[in-house]
C-alpha cells in the first residue's frame, strides 16, 4: 500500500482521496505501482488547478459573461465532486466558491452599468425628441431640415431602451419629423401656387397691354399702361420658363404704343432728350449695383432707382432700347441672383445632391479599402484594376462635390 497527504492506494489497487468529509474512492489502478497511480491522479488534480486559474484570470481580465463563467464553474465543480483526482479538493471548492461570488459581483456591476447607460440613452433620446419637436415648428427650412437629418443619425447611434419606452419616444420623434416635412411641403406648394397665379395674372395683363398697343387715346392709355405695370410688379414672379416670354410681350406692347405716341409728340423731343440723360444716369447708377453681393440691398437699391426711372417719362425712340436694355440687364442679374438663392435653399435638390455625394463617397471608401487589401495580399494586378476604377469614381465624386457647393456647403 502507498499513500501521501491527500490520497492512498490500498493492496487491491483502489485509489482514495482524503477530504474534509473523509476518504472518497478515486478509482482503481492495476497498470503499475501505487506510486505511479498516485502520480497519475495528482497530475489530473494539477490539471484542475490550472483550469481554475485560467478561469479566474478570464473572469478578472476579459468580458466573459456571467452566464458563460457560471457554466465553466459548474463544469469544473462537477469534476471536483466526481473525486477522480488526488489533491486538496476542499481548496478547489473554496476557490470555486470565491469565483462564484466574484462572478455575481461582476454581474451586479454590469447590471448597474447597463442601467446607467440606459438612463443616459433615455435622457439623450428625450433631448433629441424635444429638439425635434421644436424644429418641427421652424420656418428655417434648410437649416432645420439638415438638423433633423443629423438628429436621426444621432438617434441611430444610441442604444435601444426597453421596447415600450423606445417605441413611445420614436413615435414622438417620427411625428415631429413628419410634421416638419408636411409643413415644408405645404410651404413650397404654396410658392408654386403663387407663381402659377402670377403667371395667370401676367397673361391677362399681357393680353390687355397688347389690345391697347394701337390706341391713339394717348393720355388715358398711357395712364392705363402705368397701372398695368404696377399690377405686373405686384403680381410677383411667374415660373422662370414663362417670365421672360411674358415680359417681352408685355414690354413689346407698351413699346408699340409709346413709339406711336412719341411720333405724334415730336415737339417733346427736347424733353425726351433730357429724359434720356437722366435715365442714362440712372442706368449708370443701377449698373453700380453689380455684381450682386447683398441681394436684399440690391433689390432695395434697384427698386429706388426704378421708381425714379418710372417718374422721369419717355426718351427718344431710337435711344430707348439701349438705355432700357442696360436697366433690364441689371434687373435680370438681380433676378438671376434670386434664382440662385432659390436653388441654394431648395431642400429637395440639396437632398438629392447630398444623397449622390454620400453614395459616391461610400464607393470611393470601399474601393480604397479593397486596394489596400489587394496590395497587402500581393495581388498587384487586382490593385491596379481597382485603382483605375477608383479614378473614375473619384472624378464623379469631385464633380458631385462641386455641384453640392452651389447649395452653400
C-alpha positions in Angstrom: 0.0 0.0 0.0 1.2 3.5 -0.8 -0.1 7.0 0.4 0.6 10.7 0.5 -1.0 13.6 2.4 -4.0 13.7 0.0 -4.5 10.1 -1.0 -3.5 6.5 -0.8 -3.6 3.2 -2.8 -4.6 0.0 -0.9 -3.5 -3.5 -1.6 -6.3 -4.1 -4.1 -5.2 -1.2 -6.2 -8.1 1.1 -5.2 -7.1 4.8 -5.1 -8.6 7.1 -2.4 -8.5 10.8 -1.9 -8.8 12.5 1.6 -11.4 15.2 2.0 -12.9 17.1 5.0 -15.8 14.6 4.7 -13.5 11.6 4.8 -11.9 9.4 2.2 -13.5 9.1 -1.2 -12.8 6.5 -3.9 -10.9 7.9 -6.8 -10.7 4.8 -9.0 -8.8 1.6 -9.5 -5.3 1.2 -10.7 -3.9 -2.1 -12.0 -1.4 -0.9 -14.6 1.6 -0.1 -12.4 2.9 0.6 -9.0 0.9 2.5 -6.3 3.3 5.4 -6.6 2.5 5.7 -10.3 -1.2 5.6 -9.5 -0.9 8.5 -7.1 1.3 10.4 -9.5 -1.3 9.9 -12.3 -4.2 11.2 -10.3 -2.1 14.0 -8.8 -1.4 15.2 -12.4 -5.1 15.2 -13.1 -5.6 17.3 -9.9 -2.9 19.8 -11.2 -4.9 20.0 -14.4 -7.9 21.1 -12.5 -5.8 23.7 -10.6 -4.6 25.1 -13.9 -8.1 25.1 -15.3 -9.4 27.1 -12.3 -6.5 29.5 -12.5 -7.2 30.2 -16.2 -10.9 30.7 -15.4 -10.1 33.1 -12.6 -7.9 35.1 -15.0 -10.6 35.2 -17.6 -13.2 36.5 -15.2 -10.8 39.3 -14.0 -9.4 40.4 -17.3 -11.9 39.7 -20.1 -15.6 40.5 -20.8 -16.6 36.9 -20.2 -20.3 36.9 -19.5 -21.6 35.9 -16.1 -23.7 33.1 -17.7 -20.7 31.6 -19.5 -18.5 32.0 -16.4 -21.1 30.1 -14.3 -21.3 27.3 -16.9 -17.5 26.9 -16.7 -17.5 26.9 -12.9 -20.2 24.3 -12.8 -18.3 22.1 -15.3 -15.1 22.3 -13.1 -17.2 21.7 -9.9 -18.6 18.5 -11.4 -15.1 17.2 -12.0 -14.1 18.2 -8.4 -17.2 16.5 -7.0 -16.5 13.3 -9.0 -13.3 12.7 -6.9 -11.3 11.4 -9.9 -8.2 13.2 -8.8 -5.8 13.2 -5.8 -5.2 16.6 -4.1 -6.7 19.2 -1.9 -10.3 19.1 -3.2 -11.6 21.3 -0.4 -9.2 24.1 -1.5 -10.5 23.8 -5.1 -14.1 24.1 -3.8 -13.1 27.2 -1.8 -11.6 28.8 -4.9 -14.7 27.9 -6.9 -17.0 29.4 -4.2 -14.9 32.6 -4.2 -15.1 32.7 -8.0 -18.9 32.4 -7.9 -19.0 35.4 -5.6 -16.7 37.3 -7.9 -18.9 36.5 -11.0 -22.0 37.5 -9.1 -20.4 40.8 -8.1 -19.4 41.4 -11.8 -22.9 40.5 -12.8 -24.3 43.2 -10.5 -21.7 45.7 -11.5 -22.6 45.2 -15.2 -26.3 45.3 -14.4 -25.7 48.7 -12.7 -23.6 49.8 -15.6 -26.3 48.8 -18.1 -28.9 50.7 -16.0 -26.7 53.8 -16.0 -26.2 53.5 -19.8 -29.9 53.0 -20.3 -30.7 56.1 -18.2 -28.1 58.1 -20.2 -29.6 56.8 -23.5 -33.1 57.6 -22.4 -32.1 61.2 -21.5 -30.3 61.6 -24.8 -33.3 60.4 -26.7 -35.7 62.6 -24.8 -33.4 65.6 -25.6 -33.5 64.6 -29.3 -37.3 64.4 -29.2 -37.6 67.8 -27.5 -35.3 69.4 -30.1 -37.1 67.7 -33.0 -40.5 68.9 -31.7 -39.1 72.4 -31.5 -37.6 72.2 -35.0 -41.0 70.9 -36.3 -42.3 74.5 -35.9 -39.4 76.2 -37.6 -39.6 78.1 -40.9 -35.9 77.8 -41.5 -36.5 75.0 -44.0 -32.9 74.4 -45.0 -31.2 74.6 -41.6 -34.0 72.8 -39.7 -34.1 70.0 -42.3 -30.3 69.5 -42.1 -30.5 69.4 -38.3 -33.3 66.9 -38.3 -31.3 64.6 -40.5 -28.4 65.0 -38.1 -30.7 64.1 -35.2 -31.7 60.9 -37.0 -28.0 59.8 -37.3 -27.5 60.6 -33.6 -30.6 58.5 -32.7 -29.3 55.6 -34.6 -26.0 55.7 -32.7 -27.8 55.4 -29.3 -28.6 52.0 -27.7 -32.2 50.8 -27.6 -34.2 51.2 -24.5 -36.9 48.8 -23.3 -39.4 48.3 -26.2 -42.2 50.4 -24.8 -40.1 53.4 -23.9 -38.2 53.3 -27.1 -41.3 53.0 -29.2 -43.0 55.9 -27.5 -40.0 58.2 -27.9 -39.5 57.1 -31.5 -43.2 57.8 -32.2 -42.9 61.4 -30.9 -39.6 61.8 -32.8 -41.0 60.5 -36.0 -44.2 62.5 -35.6 -42.1 65.7 -35.3 -40.2 64.9 -38.4 -43.4 64.2 -40.3 -45.0 67.4 -39.1 -42.0 69.4 -40.3 -41.9 67.6 -43.7 -45.7 68.3 -44.1 -45.3 72.0 -43.3 -42.3 72.3 -45.6 -44.1 70.6 -48.5 -47.1 72.8 -47.9 -44.8 75.9 -47.9 -43.2 75.1 -51.3 -46.5 74.0 -52.7 -47.9 77.4 -51.8 -44.9 79.1 -53.5 -45.6 77.1 -56.6 -49.3 78.1 -56.4 -48.3 81.7 -56.1 -46.1 81.5 -59.2 -48.9 79.9 -61.1 -51.2 82.6 -60.0 -48.7 85.2 -61.1 -48.5 83.6 -64.5 -52.3 83.8 -64.9 -52.3 87.4 -63.8 -49.5 88.4 -66.2 -51.1 86.6 -69.1 -54.2 88.7 -68.5 -52.0 91.9 -68.3 -50.2 91.0 -71.5 -53.5 90.4 -73.3 -54.7 93.9 -72.2 -51.4 95.5 -73.0 -51.4 94.1 -76.5 -55.1 95.2 -77.0 -54.0 98.8 -76.1 -50.9 98.9 -78.2 -52.6 100.5 -81.2 -54.7 103.1 -79.2 -54.4 106.8 -80.1 -56.1 107.9 -76.9 -52.6 108.9 -75.6 -53.3 110.2 -72.1 -55.7 107.6 -70.7 -53.9 104.7 -72.4 -50.5 105.8 -71.1 -52.1 106.0 -67.6 -53.5 102.6 -68.0 -50.1 101.2 -69.1 -48.7 102.7 -65.9 -51.4 100.9 -63.9 -50.7 97.7 -65.8 -47.0 98.0 -64.9 -47.9 98.4 -61.2 -50.1 95.4 -61.4 -47.3 93.5 -63.1 -44.9 94.3 -60.3 -47.5 93.5 -57.6 -48.2 90.1 -59.2 -44.8 88.7 -58.3 -42.6 86.3 -60.4 -44.1 83.6 -62.5 -42.2 80.3 -63.3 -38.9 81.0 -64.9 -39.8 79.3 -68.1 -42.8 81.8 -68.6 -41.5 85.0 -67.0 -39.2 86.2 -69.8 -41.6 85.5 -72.6 -44.5 87.2 -70.8 -42.2 90.2 -70.0 -41.1 90.5 -73.7 -44.7 90.5 -74.9 -45.8 93.0 -72.2 -42.9 95.3 -72.8 -43.3 95.0 -76.6 -46.9 96.0 -76.5 -46.0 99.1 -74.5 -43.2 99.9 -76.9 -45.6 99.9 -79.8 -48.0 102.3 -78.1 -45.3 104.7 -76.8 -43.4 104.6 -80.0 -46.6 105.8 -81.8 -47.2 108.4 -79.2 -43.6 109.7 -79.5 -44.0 110.1 -83.2 -47.1 112.3 -82.7 -45.5 114.4 -80.0 -42.2 115.1 -81.8 -42.2 118.5 -80.2 -41.3 116.9 -77.0 -38.0 115.7 -78.4 -36.1 118.1 -76.2 -37.9 116.9 -73.1 -37.3 113.4 -74.1 -33.6 114.1 -74.7 -33.3 115.4 -71.1 -35.2 112.3 -70.0 -32.6 110.2 -71.8 -29.8 111.9 -70.0 -31.5 111.3 -66.6 -32.2 107.7 -67.4 -28.6 107.1 -68.6 -27.5 108.5 -65.2 -29.9 106.1 -63.5 -28.8 103.2 -65.7 -25.2 104.0 -64.7 -26.3 104.2 -61.0 -28.1 100.8 -61.4 -25.0 99.2 -63.0 -23.0 100.0 -59.9 -25.2 97.6 -58.0 -23.5 94.8 -59.9 -22.1 92.3 -59.2 -24.9 91.4 -56.6 -23.3 90.6 -53.3 -26.1 91.6 -50.9 -29.4 90.5 -52.6 -31.7 92.4 -50.2 -29.7 95.6 -50.6 -29.6 95.2 -54.3 -33.3 94.8 -54.6 -33.9 97.8 -52.5 -31.5 99.9 -54.4 -32.9 98.9 -57.8 -36.4 99.5 -56.6 -35.5 103.0 -55.6 -33.8 103.6 -59.0 -36.7 102.1 -60.9 -39.2 104.3 -59.1 -37.2 107.4 -60.2 -36.9 105.9 -63.6 -40.6 105.5 -64.0 -41.2 109.0 -62.8 -38.9 110.5 -65.5 -41.0 109.8 -68.5 -40.1 108.6 -72.0 -36.9 109.0 -74.0 -36.4 109.2 -77.8 -37.5 106.1 -79.5 -34.1 105.2 -81.1 -32.3 105.6 -77.7 -34.9 103.6 -75.7 -33.7 100.0 -76.4 -30.1 100.8 -75.4 -30.9 102.6 -72.1 -33.7 100.3 -71.2 -31.6 97.3 -72.1 -29.0 98.5 -69.6 -31.6 98.7 -66.9 -33.1 95.3 -67.9 -29.6 93.7 -67.7 -29.3 94.9 -64.1 -32.8 93.7 -63.3 -32.1 90.3 -64.9 -28.9 90.0 -63.0 -30.8 90.6 -59.7 -33.5 88.1 -60.9 -30.7 85.5 -61.6 -29.3 86.1 -58.1 -32.8 85.4 -56.7 -33.0 82.2 -58.8 -29.6 81.2 -57.5 -30.7 81.9 -53.9 -33.8 79.7 -54.5 -31.6 76.9 -55.8 -29.3 77.2 -52.8 -32.3 77.0 -50.4 -34.1 74.2 -52.3 -34.1 71.3 -49.7 -35.2 68.7 -52.2 -32.4 69.5 -54.7 -29.9 69.6 -51.9 -31.1 66.3 -50.5 -30.6 64.7 -53.9 -27.1 66.2 -54.3 -26.2 65.1 -50.8 -27.5 61.6 -51.4 -25.5 61.2 -54.6 -22.4 62.6 -52.9 -22.8 60.1 -50.0 -23.2 57.2 -52.4 -20.1 58.1 -54.4 -18.1 58.7 -51.2 -19.1 55.3 -49.9 -18.0 53.7 -53.2 -14.6 55.6 -53.1 -14.0 54.4 -49.5 -14.9 50.8 -50.4 -12.6 50.8 -53.4 -9.8 52.3 -51.3 -10.1 49.5 -48.7 -10.2 46.9 -51.5 -7.0 48.3 -53.0 -5.2 48.2 -49.6 -6.3 44.6 -49.1 -5.1 43.6 -52.6 -1.8 45.3 -52.0 -1.4 43.6 -48.7 -2.1 40.2 -50.3 0.4 41.0 -53.1 -2.3 41.0 -55.8 -0.8 43.8 -57.9 -3.0 43.2 -60.9 -6.2 43.4 -59.0 -4.9 46.5 -57.1 -4.1 48.3 -60.4 -7.5 47.4 -61.8 -9.3 48.7 -58.7 -7.2 51.9 -58.8 -8.4 52.6 -62.4 -11.9 52.1 -61.2 -11.2 54.4 -58.2 -10.0 57.2 -60.5 -13.4 57.1 -62.3 -15.4 57.1 -59.1 -13.2 59.9 -57.6 -13.8 62.0 -60.7 -17.6 61.6 -60.3 -17.3 62.4 -56.6 -15.3 65.6 -57.3 -18.0 66.6 -59.8 -20.8 65.9 -57.3 -19.0 67.8 -54.5 -18.6 70.8 -56.8 -22.3 70.7 -57.6 -23.1 70.5 -53.9 -21.1 73.7 -53.3 -23.8 75.6 -55.2 -26.1 74.9 -52.3 -23.7 76.8 -50.0 -21.8 73.8 -48.3 
